[in-house]
Amino acid sequence: MSLDAYIAGLPKAELHLHIEGSLEPELMFALAQRNGISIPFDSVEAVRAAYDFSNLQDFLDIYYAGAKVLLTRQDFEDLAFAYFRRAAADNVRHAEIFFDPQTHTDRGVPFGVVVEGLSAGMDRAKAELGVTSGLILSFLRHLTEDEAFATLEMAKPYLHHFIGVGLDSSEVGHPPSKFERVFAASRELGLKLCAHAGEEGPPAYVHEALDLLHIDRMDHGNRSMEDEALIERLAAEQMTLTVCPLSNLKLCVVHDLKDHPVPEMLRRGLHVTLNSDDPAYFGGYVNENYSQLARAVDLTREQVTQMAINSFEGSFLPDADKAARIAEVRAYAAG
């Protein structure tokens, strides 16, 4: 069996997926038409051409522009289920997905419309596709902590719909320390904590995420490899890193997949997982991230298997569910 074929059948979890970043141009057009929304593109091809960006901010500009077609509960359900269909085709058995409520509430879309629509798509995915999932509320770091607190307050009636909070959007100039209080408040509500750090931001941001936000999981973390003490700490603590190779390439975090730090991360004992981030924009869902990286850096079947195991170990699933999923991975690898 080729490594690509092995990857295709490998049970896996996805832990770093922005649901708004799975909005494919075809669905964007369909929702724009359904909702009578004008978008600055006249064809699917024009949208794909606009995805030629070279940094995080250029990407975010088009990401936020695309999100404005999402208005109704049905829109959010359709968005979620479209992602889960693709995830199931990649043999993703469990996904923990980010959503950005501020992207929608700032446009006048009620919080409940967003979370209830996404939850309906998640329920449908479990029933129809056998894919379990969890929802993570992400604060937008280019906005203020007071605005994050307002979002957390808005979320309180809907806490049963999600499992944790995250921190995303423009990293440089917006260190984790800016959100220390709102993360503490989220932890008091019983939520899991994760944050983007060390993608474009420096290793110091990774230290802040660990020491000030007290995160349960690290999103990206690439630039941790510039800090020897940090590498040793992440390995010792077995902090899960949700690495996104095709995103890193598209945003020029790395200039060639051959230069990606995943092999060194694995060699140093870091708890690495592979994920698609914003797949509609970055050119590939989770299997493409595995396969393209495997070809570029000569990953072994054992390394690929270990990252699939890591994806379940690093999830926020109950321990018994983690063990069952990991047993599936080991059985597949042994077969």
Buried (B, 14 or more C-beta within 10 A) or exposed (E): EEBEEBBBEBBBBBBBBBBBBBBBBEBBBBBBEBBEEEBEBEEEEEBBEBBEBEEBBBBBEBBBBBBBBBBBBBBBBBBBBBBBEBBBEBBBBBBBBBBBBBBBBBEEBEBBBBBBBBBBBBBBBEEEBEBBBBBBBBBBBBBBBEBBBBBBEBBEEBBEBBBBBBBBBBBBEBBBBBBBEBBEBBBEEEBBBBBBBBBBBBBBBBBBBBEBBEBBBBBBBBBBBEBEEBBEBBBEEEBBBBBBBBBBBBBEBBEEBEEBBBBEBBEBEBBBBBBBBBBBBBBBBBBBBBBBBBEBBEBEBEBBBBBBBBBBBBBBBEEEBBEEBBEBBBEBBEE
